[in-house]
Amino acid sequence: MGERVNNERSLRRLGREVAQELDTAPVDPAIERARARLFDGEGARAPSPSVATRWKGFAGLAIAGLAALGAVALRPRSMGFEVGDPPVSGSVGAWVAAPSASPITVRFEEGSRFELGLSARARVVSARAGGATLELASGDLFGDVSTARDDVTFRITAGPFEVLARQARLRVRWDAERERLEIEGLSGTVVVKGPGAPAGVAVPAGRSLSASVKEGRIDLDAGPTPR
C-alpha cells in the first residue's frame, strides 16, 4: 500500500516537471504563424499590389469625373441674342453690318439692346449670363444696358480701348482710320480703359470723353456749366 502511494507521488512530480519544461521551451516559428492564422483568419491578408493599383486608378478616374462635372456646373450659361427687325437668332463671332439707310438692333435675352448706327460694323464676341462683349469695328453704337440686374456688365471693345457699362445708357463712336474714340454717358455706370487710362476713367451721366491713340491722350469734358 505504501509503495503504491510513493509511485503516485513520483508520477505527479514527473508530470509537473514535464509541464514546466513545455512552458519554458521555445515555440517553433512555423507553429506560431499557424496559430496566428487560426486566430486572425486567413481572409485578413493585405491586398496584392496589382489590386491596390487598380483601386487607385478607379479612385483617380472618379475624382476626375467629379471635377469635370463641377466645372460644367460652375460654367456661366450662354445668353441668347437676336439681330435685326424682324429679329433672327444671332451667332457669336458673326459680323453685323448696318446698311447705309437705316440702323440695326441687337437684342439680348436679359433685356439689354444695342443699336448700330448707319454703316456701322460690330459683332458679339461672347455672351454669358453675366454679360456680353461686343467689338465695334467702326461707326456709332448706342447701348441700353438693362437695369433689371446690377451684376450684369457689358463690354464694348474699340481698337485698344474697352468700355464697361452696367445699368447704363451710352453712345460710342469709333473712327478706325483716325484711331479716335468718343463716349457719351447718358445714365448709369460707364468706365473707359485703354492707352492713357489703364486703371479706367469713369464717364458720369451727362459727360463726354474723347481719346486718341495717335495723339496719346484721353480727355473728359467738364460737363454742363451749373446755373
VENKA-V759395 format. One record per residue. D_LAST is the distance of its C-alpha to the last C-alpha in Angstrom with 1 decimal. Layout:
D_LAST
D_LAST
//
This chain:
145.0
143.9
143.7
141.3
138.9
138.8
138.0
135.1
133.7
134.0
132.1
129.2
128.9
128.9
126.2
124.0
124.4
123.6
120.4
119.3
119.9
117.7
114.9
114.8
115.5
112.5
110.9
111.0
107.4
108.1
109.1
106.0
103.7
105.5
105.1
101.3
101.0
103.0
100.7
97.3
97.9
98.1
94.8
92.8
92.9
89.7
88.3
89.4
87.0
86.6
85.6
83.0
81.6
81.2
79.4
77.0
76.3
75.7
73.3
71.4
71.0
69.9
67.2
66.0
65.9
63.8
61.4
61.0
60.4
57.8
55.9
55.9
54.7
51.8
50.8
47.6
48.5
47.4
44.6
45.4
43.2
43.6
42.8
42.3
42.9
45.4
44.9
47.6
48.1
46.4
48.3
47.0
47.1
47.5
45.1
43.1
42.3
40.1
41.7
40.1
39.7
38.0
36.3
38.3
37.3
38.6
38.6
39.5
41.5
39.1
36.4
34.4
34.3
33.6
33.5
34.9
33.5
35.9
38.7
37.2
39.8
39.5
41.8
41.9
43.5
43.8
43.1
43.8
42.9
40.2
38.4
39.1
38.8
38.1
38.8
36.8
39.1
36.9
34.3
31.3
31.3
29.0
29.5
29.1
30.6
31.8
30.2
33.6
34.6
32.8
35.7
35.6
34.2
34.3
34.7
34.2
36.0
35.4
37.6
37.4
34.1
33.7
30.7
30.9
29.2
29.5
28.3
25.8
24.9
24.7
25.7
28.1
29.5
32.5
34.1
37.5
38.7
35.9
35.5
31.8
29.6
26.1
24.4
21.5
20.7
20.0
20.8
23.2
24.7
25.3
27.1
28.5
31.6
33.7
34.4
32.1
30.9
34.1
32.4
29.6
25.9
23.6
21.3
18.6
17.5
15.0
16.4
19.2
22.3
24.9
28.3
31.3
34.8
36.3
33.7
33.6
29.9
27.2
23.4
20.4
17.2
14.1
12.2
9.0
6.4
3.8
0.0
//
